[in-house]
Every structure is written in C-alpha cells, then in structure tokens.
Amino acid sequence: MSAQDRLADALYGLGWGTVKKLPEPAAVRLGRTIADLAWKQRGKGVQRLESNYARVVPDASPERLAELSRAGMRSYLRYWMESFRLPAWSEERIRGGFDPKDLHHLTEGLAAGKGVIIALPHLANWDLAGAWVTTKLGIPFTTVAERLKPETLYDRFVAYREGLGMEVLPHSGGTAFGTLARRLREGGLVCLVADRDLSASGVEVDFFGDTARMPAGPALLAQQTGALLLPVTLWYDDSPVMRGRVHPPVEVPASGTRAEKTSVMTQALADAFATGIADHPEDWHMLQRLWLADLDPAKGSS
C-alpha cells in the first residue's frame, strides 16, 4: 500500500471514529469550517464543481458561481459529516432525518411484487436516504459500490453501508448485474447512483444542453426483469431534515431495439435528474468531469 493510500485510509478511519462521537451541532460547525477552507483554496475539485455549475446555471455571473460553489462545498461536507455520524444515529433520528415526496410510487411498486429500481444522481445524501428506507420502511435493498483504493478503504465503505442495512456488491468483477436481476425478480429493491459513467458501455444523453454519458444498467435491468424504474432526487434545506422526491416511473418503450429502448430510458432518467439538479444545484456533489467535452484532455483545466 502506498503512503498516499495509507493516508487516505487513516483519514477516513479518523472521520468514522471521531466525527460520529461529536454532538451534532459541533459536527455541523466542523463540516462548514472544512468546506469554507477547501473552497478558499480553490483546488481542482472546487474549480471543477464551479465549472459544472456553470453548465447547470448558464446565465450565472462569476459572483453567483462563486456563491454556488461555496454552498456546494458546504453541502458536500454536510454529506460527509452525516455519513460519518450515521452509524451512531438512533433509529428515531434516521426515521426523522428524511422526508420524501410522492413515496407512493415506491411503495405501490414494491406492493405489486415486480421489483423496483431506484436511480439517483449525486445529490445531497443518498446514504441517508438508504438508511431511511431500511429503517423507516423496513425494506432491505441491494446496491453497488465502486472499488476504491486502497482495498481497506473500500472495505470500510462496504462495512459502513452493510451496517446501515444494505447489501453491497462490487462494481467490478462482472457478477453484479446478474445478482441485481435476481433480487428484482424476487420482488426486491435495487438502488443505484446513476448520473456518471465513464465506461465504454455508458449511454450518451443530452444533459443541460451538452452530451454526457450515464450508465445503461438501470434501463437494462428494468427491461430484463420487468421491474419498475424510479428516478429519485434529493436536496437539503435549512433544517436538519433532508428532502426528496420519487419521480414517476420511467416506462419501457413499446418498440425499438434493446439499445434504442435503453437510450430512451436513460435520457428520461437524465431529464428527471436535471430537474432536481436545476432546482438545487448546490446539492449536486459532482467534483469530477462529466460532460464529454470536458473529458477531452485538450479541453478544460482540471
């Protein structure tokens, strides 16, 4: 393990070991302090966040973009502070920590016994939403995690999410899709973060007026299993409670090839994600390149 990997693992270990012991007001203050320091340093992540916001809010002035990126870093650190503390939250705190609109799309879909796929962008705190589903609704679900380096850090994330009641599959290895399909055929719930895919199998979509690539998995799973595909968007307000919305189901087109159906359905997901992101851009934690034009090494600076 490299020195950088050891440092990353140690820092995350410190976060989960120390931050979860802090009183909530102290954790909130700490997160805001770290966010403001990171924002002032204007590292590559902050610059990329601001660049992404410029696509979401194209008429924003430089001053407005700076305000957005500062709010975005505060939202991002709120996510981390909450995530570090979630294992220590009481069941009552988790049940009261999330308030989604139009939940009937999910509950009715599960009651129909066909299985449900929830697809989310990197908005607010998807881990809290997952913990709420397992705690408040009492519904287990399966998700996929990207293999992080070092392996010990990946193991920390898997243990953390499994501790919240989630079944976690590794993204790599080729077996995740089959397991997800089995869970759905059994009438289960699958939750996937689905707004960024840099692989060759990603589906090109129009996203805020330019081309990005998003994963084909949610649409393919819905076609193969007959499961309901539900976009979900999340956001924060000034309260300790996270808000969310379960969007209407993305339908499987009646005609077309598998690839054509997947393209139409993934575009529908992208459109639902864009609605939530446009309403709450500061809660979109996208500190990486996303649009294909930004992935060209000849373009962009970070």
C-alpha positions as a Python dict, from the first residue, in 0.01 Angstrom:
ca = {
    (1, 'M'): (0, 0, 0),
    (2, 'S'): (141, 341, -96),
    (3, 'A'): (190, 622, 154),
    (4, 'Q'): (-95, 815, -13),
    (5, 'D'): (-329, 516, 19),
    (6, 'R'): (-236, 469, 384),
    (7, 'L'): (-303, 838, 449),
    (8, 'A'): (-645, 823, 278),
    (9, 'D'): (-742, 515, 477),
    (10, 'A'): (-622, 672, 803),
    (11, 'L'): (-815, 995, 740),
    (12, 'Y'): (-1140, 814, 667),
    (13, 'G'): (-1084, 595, 971),
    (14, 'L'): (-1036, 910, 1178),
    (15, 'G'): (-1360, 1053, 1039),
    (16, 'W'): (-1569, 748, 1120),
    (17, 'G'): (-1402, 705, 1457),
    (18, 'T'): (-1406, 1066, 1575),
    (19, 'V'): (-1677, 1266, 1397),
    (20, 'K'): (-1952, 1021, 1490),
    (21, 'K'): (-1878, 1090, 1857),
    (22, 'L'): (-1926, 1466, 1823),
    (23, 'P'): (-2251, 1637, 1923),
    (24, 'E'): (-2447, 1719, 1610),
    (25, 'P'): (-2402, 2100, 1633),
    (26, 'A'): (-2026, 2052, 1665),
    (27, 'A'): (-2020, 1822, 1360),
    (28, 'V'): (-2219, 2078, 1160),
    (29, 'R'): (-1974, 2355, 1252),
    (30, 'L'): (-1675, 2136, 1173),
    (31, 'G'): (-1813, 2044, 833),
    (32, 'R'): (-1883, 2406, 745),
    (33, 'T'): (-1535, 2513, 856),
    (34, 'I'): (-1365, 2246, 645),
    (35, 'A'): (-1587, 2329, 348),
    (36, 'D'): (-1504, 2700, 364),
    (37, 'L'): (-1131, 2630, 392),
    (38, 'A'): (-1140, 2396, 93),
    (39, 'W'): (-1344, 2650, -106),
    (40, 'K'): (-1097, 2930, -34),
    (41, 'Q'): (-806, 2715, -152),
    (42, 'R'): (-979, 2667, -491),
    (43, 'G'): (-828, 2329, -563),
    (44, 'K'): (-911, 2123, -871),
    (45, 'G'): (-1224, 1975, -715),
    (46, 'V'): (-1369, 2318, -633),
    (47, 'Q'): (-1280, 2450, -978),
    (48, 'R'): (-1447, 2151, -1144),
    (49, 'L'): (-1755, 2189, -923),
    (50, 'E'): (-1784, 2553, -1028),
    (51, 'S'): (-1733, 2461, -1393),
    (52, 'N'): (-2011, 2202, -1368),
    (53, 'Y'): (-2241, 2454, -1203),
    (54, 'A'): (-2174, 2691, -1493),
    (55, 'R'): (-2343, 2437, -1722),
    (56, 'V'): (-2637, 2391, -1486),
    (57, 'V'): (-2686, 2768, -1439),
    (58, 'P'): (-2553, 2908, -1769),
    (59, 'D'): (-2662, 3267, -1702),
    (60, 'A'): (-2490, 3284, -1361),
    (61, 'S'): (-2240, 3563, -1306),
    (62, 'P'): (-1890, 3482, -1173),
    (63, 'E'): (-2006, 3606, -833),
    (64, 'R'): (-2311, 3378, -841),
    (65, 'L'): (-2095, 3081, -942),
    (66, 'A'): (-1862, 3152, -652),
    (67, 'E'): (-2159, 3160, -415),
    (68, 'L'): (-2287, 2833, -561),
    (69, 'S'): (-1953, 2657, -529),
    (70, 'R'): (-1920, 2770, -168),
    (71, 'A'): (-2270, 2643, -92),
    (72, 'G'): (-2185, 2327, -287),
    (73, 'M'): (-1879, 2256, -73),
    (74, 'R'): (-2085, 2311, 242),
    (75, 'S'): (-2345, 2067, 113),
    (76, 'Y'): (-2073, 1816, 23),
    (77, 'L'): (-1921, 1835, 371),
    (78, 'R'): (-2267, 1806, 524),
    (79, 'Y'): (-2295, 1477, 335),
    (80, 'W'): (-1964, 1358, 481),
    (81, 'M'): (-2040, 1470, 836),
    (82, 'E'): (-2378, 1297, 824),
    (83, 'S'): (-2226, 984, 673),
    (84, 'F'): (-1956, 962, 938),
    (85, 'R'): (-2224, 1001, 1206),
    (86, 'L'): (-2499, 781, 1057),
    (87, 'P'): (-2378, 459, 1227),
    (88, 'A'): (-2425, 633, 1563),
    (89, 'W'): (-2767, 781, 1484),
    (90, 'S'): (-3062, 633, 1668),
    (91, 'E'): (-3340, 470, 1467),
    (92, 'E'): (-3562, 763, 1563),
    (93, 'R'): (-3307, 1013, 1427),
    (94, 'I'): (-3282, 823, 1098),
    (95, 'R'): (-3660, 794, 1063),
    (96, 'G'): (-3693, 1168, 1117),
    (97, 'G'): (-3398, 1263, 901),
    (98, 'F'): (-3559, 1229, 558),
    (99, 'D'): (-3892, 1348, 416),
    (100, 'P'): (-3959, 1228, 58),
    (101, 'K'): (-4248, 1341, -160),
    (102, 'D'): (-4453, 1102, -377),
    (103, 'L'): (-4335, 794, -189),
    (104, 'H'): (-4639, 609, -322),
    (105, 'H'): (-4451, 538, -647),
    (106, 'L'): (-4208, 325, -444),
    (107, 'T'): (-4450, 160, -203),
    (108, 'E'): (-4704, 75, -472),
    (109, 'G'): (-4430, -60, -697),
    (110, 'L'): (-4298, -289, -427),
    (111, 'A'): (-4652, -399, -335),
    (112, 'A'): (-4702, -507, -697),
    (113, 'G'): (-4422, -759, -645),
    (114, 'K'): (-4232, -680, -965),
    (115, 'G'): (-3925, -531, -803),
    (116, 'V'): (-3818, -166, -806),
    (117, 'I'): (-3502, 8, -925),
    (118, 'I'): (-3428, 347, -771),
    (119, 'A'): (-3182, 558, -970),
    (120, 'L'): (-3031, 871, -814),
    (121, 'P'): (-2777, 1139, -905),
    (122, 'H'): (-2506, 1256, -664),
    (123, 'L'): (-2749, 1486, -482),
    (124, 'A'): (-2745, 1551, -105),
    (125, 'N'): (-2702, 1227, 96),
    (126, 'W'): (-2803, 906, -81),
    (127, 'D'): (-2667, 700, 212),
    (128, 'L'): (-2912, 871, 449),
    (129, 'A'): (-3196, 801, 204),
    (130, 'G'): (-3089, 436, 201),
    (131, 'A'): (-3071, 416, 579),
    (132, 'W'): (-3420, 569, 596),
    (133, 'V'): (-3556, 305, 358),
    (134, 'T'): (-3414, 19, 565),
    (135, 'T'): (-3511, 176, 900),
    (136, 'K'): (-3836, 367, 844),
    (137, 'L'): (-3983, 143, 575),
    (138, 'G'): (-3812, -175, 694),
    (139, 'I'): (-3720, -262, 335),
    (140, 'P'): (-3376, -412, 261),
    (141, 'F'): (-3214, -332, -72),
    (142, 'T'): (-2912, -408, -285),
    (143, 'T'): (-2665, -154, -423),
    (144, 'V'): (-2330, -143, -599),
    (145, 'A'): (-2009, 22, -479),
    (146, 'E'): (-1709, 123, -687),
    (147, 'R'): (-1390, -50, -577),
    (148, 'L'): (-1181, 215, -404),
    (149, 'K'): (-809, 217, -342),
    (150, 'P'): (-670, 114, -105),
    (151, 'E'): (-873, -204, -59),
    (152, 'T'): (-900, -130, 313),
    (153, 'L'): (-1087, 192, 231),
    (154, 'Y'): (-1330, 1, 9),
    (155, 'D'): (-1380, -246, 292),
    (156, 'R'): (-1463, 46, 527),
    (157, 'F'): (-1731, 172, 288),
    (158, 'V'): (-1882, -173, 242),
    (159, 'A'): (-1891, -236, 617),
    (160, 'Y'): (-2043, 109, 674),
    (161, 'R'): (-2323, 56, 421),
    (162, 'E'): (-2387, -302, 529),
    (163, 'G'): (-2417, -168, 884),
    (164, 'L'): (-2700, 54, 759),
    (165, 'G'): (-2886, -249, 624),
    (166, 'M'): (-2773, -250, 262),
    (167, 'E'): (-2645, -543, 56),
    (168, 'V'): (-2336, -409, -125),
    (169, 'L'): (-2195, -564, -443),
    (170, 'P'): (-1861, -467, -601),
    (171, 'H'): (-1896, -275, -928),
    (172, 'S'): (-1614, -471, -1087),
    (173, 'G'): (-1599, -844, -1143),
    (174, 'G'): (-1894, -886, -1379),
    (175, 'T'): (-2133, -1058, -1136),
    (176, 'A'): (-2322, -756, -1002),
    (177, 'F'): (-2575, -733, -1287),
    (178, 'G'): (-2686, -1095, -1251),
    (179, 'T'): (-2727, -1063, -874),
    (180, 'L'): (-2924, -738, -912),
    (181, 'A'): (-3152, -904, -1168),
    (182, 'R'): (-3218, -1194, -931),
    (183, 'R'): (-3306, -957, -646),
    (184, 'L'): (-3551, -773, -872),
    (185, 'R'): (-3716, -1093, -997),
    (186, 'E'): (-3767, -1184, -632),
    (187, 'G'): (-3962, -858, -591),
    (188, 'G'): (-3676, -678, -419),
    (189, 'L'): (-3540, -323, -425),
    (190, 'V'): (-3221, -209, -600),
    (191, 'C'): (-3074, 141, -554),
    (192, 'L'): (-2811, 280, -794),
    (193, 'V'): (-2632, 615, -817),
    (194, 'A'): (-2656, 669, -1191),
    (195, 'D'): (-2551, 1013, -1315),
    (196, 'R'): (-2191, 942, -1423),
    (197, 'D'): (-2045, 662, -1634),
    (198, 'L'): (-1707, 686, -1800),
    (199, 'S'): (-1704, 330, -1932),
    (200, 'A'): (-1744, 228, -2293),
    (201, 'S'): (-2088, 87, -2213),
    (202, 'G'): (-2227, 421, -2093),
    (203, 'V'): (-2524, 575, -2277),
    (204, 'E'): (-2486, 920, -2428),
    (205, 'V'): (-2755, 1164, -2312),
    (206, 'D'): (-2833, 1530, -2355),
    (207, 'F'): (-2773, 1687, -2016),
    (208, 'F'): (-2811, 2060, -1967),
    (209, 'G'): (-2762, 2115, -2340),
    (210, 'D'): (-2449, 1907, -2396),
    (211, 'T'): (-2357, 1540, -2419),
    (212, 'A'): (-2275, 1334, -2111),
    (213, 'R'): (-2258, 960, -2053),
    (214, 'M'): (-2471, 777, -1796),
    (215, 'P'): (-2484, 407, -1703),
    (216, 'A'): (-2704, 170, -1901),
    (217, 'G'): (-2760, -60, -1602),
    (218, 'P'): (-3088, 82, -1464),
    (219, 'A'): (-3262, 73, -1802),
    (220, 'L'): (-3125, -271, -1889),
    (221, 'L'): (-3234, -414, -1555),
    (222, 'A'): (-3585, -276, -1599),
    (223, 'Q'): (-3612, -427, -1948),
    (224, 'Q'): (-3474, -766, -1845),
    (225, 'T'): (-3671, -812, -1522),
    (226, 'G'): (-3990, -608, -1565),
    (227, 'A'): (-3901, -407, -1254),
    (228, 'L'): (-4024, -51, -1208),
    (229, 'L'): (-3759, 217, -1274),
    (230, 'L'): (-3796, 522, -1049),
    (231, 'P'): (-3577, 833, -1060),
    (232, 'V'): (-3526, 994, -717),
    (233, 'T'): (-3382, 1339, -643),
    (234, 'L'): (-3271, 1470, -303),
    (235, 'W'): (-3194, 1810, -155),
    (236, 'Y'): (-3120, 1993, 166),
    (237, 'D'): (-3298, 2293, 310),
    (238, 'D'): (-3218, 2496, 622),
    (239, 'S'): (-3348, 2225, 853),
    (240, 'P'): (-3173, 1907, 975),
    (241, 'V'): (-3416, 1706, 759),
    (242, 'M'): (-3319, 1606, 405),
    (243, 'R'): (-3592, 1635, 142),
    (244, 'G'): (-3655, 1421, -162),
    (245, 'R'): (-3889, 1333, -443),
    (246, 'V'): (-3974, 999, -602),
    (247, 'H'): (-4042, 1078, -969),
    (248, 'P'): (-4298, 890, -1182),
    (249, 'P'): (-4177, 562, -1334),
    (250, 'V'): (-3965, 558, -1649),
    (251, 'E'): (-4158, 337, -1889),
    (252, 'V'): (-4002, 79, -2119),
    (253, 'P'): (-4076, 189, -2480),
    (254, 'A'): (-4320, -36, -2664),
    (255, 'S'): (-4097, -67, -2970),
    (256, 'G'): (-3734, -44, -3072),
    (257, 'T'): (-3420, -245, -3027),
    (258, 'R'): (-3274, -310, -2684),
    (259, 'A'): (-3016, -35, -2743),
    (260, 'E'): (-3283, 210, -2861),
    (261, 'K'): (-3502, 141, -2559),
    (262, 'T'): (-3203, 180, -2328),
    (263, 'S'): (-3116, 515, -2487),
    (264, 'V'): (-3471, 649, -2448),
    (265, 'M'): (-3499, 533, -2087),
    (266, 'T'): (-3158, 665, -1984),
    (267, 'Q'): (-3244, 1002, -2139),
    (268, 'A'): (-3563, 1004, -1931),
    (269, 'L'): (-3354, 942, -1619),
    (270, 'A'): (-3118, 1223, -1718),
    (271, 'D'): (-3415, 1459, -1764),
    (272, 'A'): (-3550, 1374, -1417),
    (273, 'F'): (-3203, 1420, -1265),
    (274, 'A'): (-3169, 1757, -1442),
    (275, 'T'): (-3497, 1875, -1290),
    (276, 'G'): (-3374, 1804, -937),
    (277, 'I'): (-3026, 1942, -1002),
    (278, 'A'): (-3158, 2264, -1159),
    (279, 'D'): (-3381, 2320, -857),
    (280, 'H'): (-3098, 2257, -608),
    (281, 'P'): (-2763, 2289, -790),
    (282, 'E'): (-2565, 2346, -469),
    (283, 'D'): (-2661, 1996, -350),
    (284, 'W'): (-2515, 1825, -659),
    (285, 'H'): (-2179, 1690, -548),
    (286, 'M'): (-2011, 1650, -886),
    (287, 'L'): (-1647, 1741, -833),
    (288, 'Q'): (-1534, 1540, -1136),
    (289, 'R'): (-1557, 1580, -1512),
    (290, 'L'): (-1890, 1465, -1651),
    (291, 'W'): (-1959, 1608, -1996),
    (292, 'L'): (-1777, 1452, -2289),
    (293, 'A'): (-1639, 1789, -2397),
    (294, 'D'): (-1470, 1822, -2056),
    (295, 'L'): (-1327, 1470, -2079),
    (296, 'D'): (-1127, 1568, -2387),
    (297, 'P'): (-775, 1628, -2250),
    (298, 'A'): (-734, 1917, -2493),
    (299, 'K'): (-1018, 2100, -2320),
    (300, 'G'): (-1064, 2220, -1964),
    (301, 'S'): (-802, 2279, -1699),
    (302, 'S'): (-880, 2020, -1433),
}
